[in-house]
């Protein structure tokens, strides 16, 4: 049985709402729940109090080491989160780690018991290489007036998140100018995502430079399938970049920095993941041009590893 209980309100207050203790503890006792999974460490205090009251098994789902992500984006309070996150890991009965490197960090640096740590990759819902990529490309090309001889280069992300916004600026100011120097390379760069800062004026000044700002799109899966190349010039932020996992699953070749490739199992990506050194934008642009015409299938082993159904069976 699945049931959605809208206990969490909007706004920062939800992180310090002590009434959640009684609400959640009551639900646990009423329905005889035996396990609760907490996404990220922010509700560690709540998890601790509920475990103390009900005795329920507590699992922390670590998408990444959160304090490292916020330290890389310049948040001054990262050191407070560091202690809080470590404390949560020690109190949890089990920890699901999305990234193996994060698991190793917790064991080696925080003294977390190895038997408490379980690898749980970020999952995808697609089980095999999609067979409708050509059709999706025609739909997206028509929607954005992209010619049939132009390659579609895609970037997607929440655009008020600093690592993503920095990546967009790199595309605009570093990568695209280098691609423009190759007149024989026909392409359009589609940038998808909401909350682009207002001062960037929806990238209208770049429309004559092969840049298309699509904003927030409901059918991002179709965009992934339509793209020839997914651009990931990310240089900060912790953990795995889930959009890379999704792009490769939908059959799109990813060009990424070394930082952006953190957490990806590179041995099962075949030639769908191309990694270039951080800050080497000449190499990045060259990799885009070199791989835009290649059409290769995502290896079956990729789906065996990242498909949710297989992940749950292993768990």
C-alpha angles and dihedrals in degrees: 000000000000122000131173115215111190097210097135116083129201122266135043092292090077089073092060100034104133092187087076090075094068094037096053095038090053091052091049094053094042094052099031093236112183102190137035125193118206118204110220123345100274095102095046091122090053093046090052095050094046092048090049092051100041106020090229118163109258124212124186115209106209109197086176139330094286100200091057090053093053093043089055090053093051101253108159094211096061091109091059091052089048093063093041093050093048090050091052093051091053093049096046120095091218137005124211108208119200092191121047091210089059090051090052091048092053092049097045102037105026100035094238111168112256093224089061093058122087127180110235111171122210102269135227128203096216115091102194145011109299117248096202101067095114092051092048091051091054091051095048093042091053092046093054099032095248116163120239092245093053122097117229114230114188137201122178134179149106100293101207089060105099099227090052094044090049089051091053090052090051090052091050099042106028115019103035095049088055092050090049088061088067103070092178091061107087116199150132126217113219115201114195128185143087133256098044105171112264094234089067088065095216088298091282093149088062098052091100089051097065094266120135119186107205097174119203112352128193095208101053090150089065090051091052090051093046096051123095092198133018112212118216110171091158116152104175143031125080135257132024120332100234093195088066091054090050095044093054091045089056090051101258123138112236125214108196144163119248090253091051092053095058114133097016117125095236094187093071100043098080110194093332092093118060115183124198129181118274114269094009097122094165089060090044093054091045090052090052092053094043094052104034093090096045117103111193132161120245106247116257088233088067092063091043088059103038104031109110094226091059092044091055092048090054091048 
